[in-house]
Amino acid sequence: MRSSMVMSNGNRRRHRLNAVREEKGSSMKFRVWSMFGCGFVAAFIIIAVNIPSFGPRTPNSERRARVLCLSNEKKMGLAFIQYAEDYDLKMPPSTTWMDVTYPYIKVKIHCPKVSHGYGYAYNSILSNTAMSSIPIPSEMPTLYDSTKLGLNETDQVTSAPISGRHQFGNAYGNNYDYTDGHVKWKHTIPPP
């Protein structure tokens, strides 16, 4: 008697599916999902969990460093704009750019990929320049990743790492902040 009351897993599943089909009707869509033993929500969760694996294969620490660096440059770009608004729409002097923008961000930023020093340089062409005299602000770099590591480093955008400091997928590049306030990663020549 007892053995006839116990259902096998296969019988239990068929019995459950038949009961549900009677309640909901036997549409083809429902049959397909029922055959695989999962519902729409379960399938959605499986897909959502695997979505990050479809993108470029960049380790999390590298991605974090690139994003943190972009964020640092964005903060500095906004500090340059705030400084200019307070000082008759003139950009900071190249000799003290990090010192004079300190009150706007309250921290001296450094690139997370640099173990010592700061890792950023300011475009010396913009030193004490009126913002109205910059021909195309969206194409004029203000701040960028640099091989110079000291405080208040400056040059005419010549010290950007040639092989790139930040990896994105299989490509290397550097982060640049532009005079209009936008920041972007630009591809460089891949390292050998």
N, C-alpha and C positions, 0 to 999 in steps of 0.2 A: 504494500500500500504506500509506503513511504517513497519508494523509488518512482512511482507514477506521479507523485505530487511535485517532485523536484524537476525543474526544467533545466535543460542544458543551456549554455550561453547562446547558442544559435537559435534555439526555440524561443528563449526569452526575448531575444532581439526581434525575431519575426513577429511574435505576439505583440510587442510594443509598437512596431511599425504598422501592423494591421490596425491596431486601435487608433493610432494617430491618423492614419489614412482615412478611416471612417469618419473621424471628427472633421478633418480639414478638406476632404476630397482628395482625389488622386491625380493632382496635376503633375505634369512631367517634371517641372522645376523641383517640386517637392521630392519626387522619386529620386532625382539625381543627387540632391543633397543627402537624402536618407541613405542612399547606397554607400556613400563614403563615410557615413557615421558622424557627420558633423553638421552644424548649422551655419547659417550665414555669419553670425557673430564670431564663431570659432575660425572660420576661413579668413575673415577680416583681420583678426588678431594675428594669425599666422603670417599674413602678407605684411601687416604693419611692422611686425618685429623684424622681418627680413629686409625692409626697404633700405636701411642704412648700408647694407652690404652691396647694394646696386651701384653706389657712387664710387668715386676714385678711392683707391686703396691707400689712404694716408693715415699713418698712426695717429692716435688721439693726441699724444703729446705734441706732435708737429702741428696738428690742426689748431690746438689750443694756443701754441706759441704764435702762429700766424695771425689768429684772430685777436689775441691780446695786443700784438704789435700794431695791427690795424686800429684797434681801439685807442691805443696810446697816441698814435699819429692823429686820429680824429680829435682827441682831446686837445692836442697841441694846436691843430688847425683852428679849432674854435677859440683857443686862447689867443692866437695871432689876430683873429678877427676882432675879438673883444679889445685887445690892446690897441688895434688900429682905430676902433671907435672912440676910445678914450684919448688918443693922441693925434687928433686932427687927420684921421684916416691915413696914417703913415705906418708902414710895417716896422717891426722892432729892429734895432741895430744888430748887425751880425756879430759884434764882439760880445754882446751880453744877452742874446736872444732867450736863453733858457732862464737866466736870472730875472729878466723883466716880465716874463710871462708866468713866473712862479705864482704870483698872487691870484691868478685866474684859475689855476688847477690845483694848487696847494701841494704839489709833489713834483720832484724831479724824475721824469720818466726815463726808463731804459728799456731797450729791446730784450725780451725774454730769451732770445737766442744768444745773447752776449753774456759771457760769464763774468766779466769785469768791465767797468766803464758804462757808457750810455748807448752808443751804437747808432746815434742819429746825427745828421748834419743839416744845417739851414742853408738855403740858397742865398749866397752872398750878393747876388744881383739885386735882391729885394731889400737890402739893408737901407732903412730910412726912406724907402720909396713910397710915394703916394699911391694908394690903391687905384686911383683913377688913371694913373699912367701905365698900369699893367695892361698890355694889349688884349690878351685872351686869358683871363684868370683860370678858366677850366683846363688850360694846357700848360700853365706855369707852375712847376713843382716848388713847394715851399719847404717841405721837410721830407727826408727820405732816409732809408737804411743806408748806413755808411760804414766804411772800414775804419774811419776815424772814431775813436772811442772816448775822447775827452769831453769835458763840459764845454758848452758853447762852440762846438765844432762848426765850421762853415767852409764852403767852397762853392764853385759854380756847377754843382751837380756832377762832379767828376769822381767822387769817392764811393759811389754805390758799388757794392760787391759785384764783380764781373760774373761770377758763377751763380749769383743769387743767394740770398740768405734763407728764404722760406720755400718749402716744397709744397706744391699743390698737384696731387696726382703724381705723374712722372716728370713734371716740369718744375724748374726752379725759377725764382724771381725775387723781386724786392717790392716793398711797400712804399708808396709815394702819397704825400698829402699835397693837395693843390690849393692855390690861392683862393679859389671860390669855396673851399671848405670840404670838398669831397676827397675821399681816400680810396686808392685802389692798388691792387697787386699787379705788377707788370712782369711778364715773362722775360727772362734773360737767356743767354746761351747756356745750355745744359752743361754740367761739369763733365770732364772726361772720365 
